[in-house]
């Protein structure tokens, strides 16, 4: 969190972490919940997190760079973009379920779960 929220972590910089224990942690009044949610929402990428923290949104040009990166990586396995769309839909459909790579593959035109 020091990297992403330096102003919030300022008071923790001089702590000797060898003396930190559960009791000490419970006594702290810093709540990282919102910061952790922002981190997760932005995917953990520093540029996205900074934009989300400062502007409360991830800007379209940044998001397009991220999309292009995913598409480029996906194209390296020589699989069509429609397969990526189908897999993305499958991930969204099963978001709150325990699943295997094989169950993700079902409902797509991907032939092997190893591709995923």
C-alpha positions as CSV (number, residue, x, y, z in Angstrom):
1,X,0.0,0.0,0.0
2,X,3.0,2.3,0.5
3,X,3.5,2.3,-3.3
4,X,-0.1,3.1,-4.1
5,X,-1.2,5.2,-1.1
6,X,2.0,6.8,0.3
7,X,0.1,9.4,2.3
8,X,-1.9,6.8,4.1
9,X,1.2,4.6,4.8
10,X,3.4,7.5,6.1
11,X,2.8,6.7,9.8
12,X,3.9,3.1,9.3
13,X,7.3,3.8,7.7
14,X,9.4,3.8,10.9
15,X,7.8,0.7,12.4
16,X,10.1,-2.2,13.4
17,X,8.0,-4.9,11.9
18,X,9.7,-7.6,14.0
19,X,7.7,-6.3,16.9
20,X,4.3,-6.3,15.1
21,X,1.9,-8.9,16.5
22,X,-1.8,-9.5,16.2
23,X,-2.6,-7.3,19.3
24,X,-0.8,-4.4,17.7
25,X,-2.6,-4.9,14.4
26,X,-6.0,-4.9,16.2
27,X,-5.1,-1.6,17.9
28,X,-4.5,0.3,14.6
29,X,-7.2,2.6,13.4
30,X,-6.3,2.6,9.7
31,X,-8.9,1.1,7.5
32,X,-7.6,-0.2,4.2
33,X,-11.0,-1.5,2.9
34,X,-11.7,1.3,0.4
35,X,-8.1,1.3,-0.7
36,X,-8.1,-2.4,-1.2
37,X,-11.3,-2.2,-3.2
38,X,-9.8,0.5,-5.4
39,X,-6.7,-1.7,-5.9
40,X,-8.9,-4.6,-6.9
41,X,-11.1,-2.5,-9.1
42,X,-8.2,-1.2,-11.0
43,X,-6.6,-4.6,-11.5
44,X,-3.6,-3.6,-9.5
45,X,-1.9,-1.7,-12.3
46,X,-0.3,1.4,-10.9
47,X,-1.4,3.7,-13.8
48,X,-5.0,2.6,-13.5
49,X,-5.0,2.8,-9.7
50,X,-3.5,6.3,-9.9
51,X,-6.3,7.4,-12.3
52,X,-9.0,5.8,-10.2
53,X,-7.6,7.3,-7.0
54,X,-7.3,10.8,-8.5
55,X,-10.2,11.0,-11.0
56,X,-12.5,8.3,-9.7
57,X,-12.4,6.6,-13.0
58,X,-10.1,4.7,-15.4
59,X,-9.8,6.8,-18.5
60,X,-10.7,5.3,-21.9
61,X,-7.2,5.6,-23.5
62,X,-5.7,3.7,-20.5
63,X,-8.4,1.1,-20.7
64,X,-7.8,0.6,-24.4
65,X,-4.1,0.0,-23.8
66,X,-5.1,-2.7,-21.3
67,X,-7.5,-4.2,-23.9
68,X,-4.9,-4.2,-26.6
69,X,-2.4,-5.9,-24.3
70,X,-4.9,-8.7,-23.6
71,X,-5.8,-9.1,-27.3
72,X,-2.1,-9.1,-28.3
73,X,-1.3,-11.8,-25.6
74,X,-4.4,-13.8,-26.7
75,X,-3.3,-13.6,-30.4
76,X,0.0,-15.2,-29.5
77,X,-1.7,-18.4,-28.8
78,X,-3.3,-18.3,-32.3
79,X,-6.8,-18.2,-31.1
80,X,-9.5,-16.0,-32.6
81,X,-10.8,-12.9,-30.8
82,X,-14.3,-14.5,-30.8
83,X,-12.9,-17.2,-28.5
84,X,-11.7,-14.5,-26.2
85,X,-15.1,-13.0,-26.2
86,X,-16.7,-16.3,-25.5
87,X,-14.2,-17.1,-22.7
88,X,-14.8,-13.6,-21.2
89,X,-18.5,-14.2,-21.1
90,X,-18.0,-17.7,-19.6
91,X,-15.8,-16.1,-16.8
92,X,-18.5,-13.5,-16.1
93,X,-21.2,-16.2,-16.0
94,X,-19.3,-18.4,-13.5
95,X,-17.8,-15.5,-11.5
96,X,-19.0,-16.7,-8.1
97,X,-18.5,-20.4,-8.7
98,X,-15.7,-22.8,-8.3
99,X,-14.7,-23.9,-11.8
100,X,-12.0,-25.7,-13.6
101,X,-10.3,-24.8,-16.9
102,X,-12.2,-27.5,-18.6
103,X,-15.6,-26.1,-17.4
104,X,-14.5,-22.7,-18.7
105,X,-13.7,-24.2,-22.1
106,X,-17.2,-25.6,-22.4
107,X,-19.5,-23.2,-24.3
108,X,-16.6,-21.8,-26.3
109,X,-14.9,-22.8,-29.5
110,X,-11.6,-23.5,-27.7
111,X,-10.5,-27.1,-28.3
112,X,-8.2,-27.6,-25.3
113,X,-8.4,-26.4,-21.7
114,X,-4.6,-26.0,-22.0
115,X,-5.2,-22.9,-24.2
116,X,-7.0,-21.2,-21.3
